[in-house]
Amino acid sequence: MELLFFVMAYWVYIPYSERLDKYYVGQTSDLVKRVERHNEGKGGFTRTGLPWVLIYSISCNSRGEAMVLEKKIKNLGAKKFLQILEDSRDV
């Protein structure tokens, strides 16, 4: 008997709106579809910032893990989080 299991990845992602000069932080199980929905204007805050350009994403093992990371990034601020990532790459 062969056991098969499906591991669903969740994503934490940061798109940027040049129009608003703002970042958005979210989490989803379907990254491509979610970014498409943002750019179709199917979202509250993101509707006003079209177009949104995905500038960062990271895969997480569970929705809970994604939610924790999303909250950490929001508390820190997306711009500061991205700067810390950039600084760590320069080392």
Beta strands, then each sheet from edge to edge (+ up, - down):
strand 1: 10-17
strand 2: 22-23
strand 3: 26-28
strand 4: 52-60
sheet 1: 2+ 1- 3+
sheet 2: 2+ 1- 4+
end
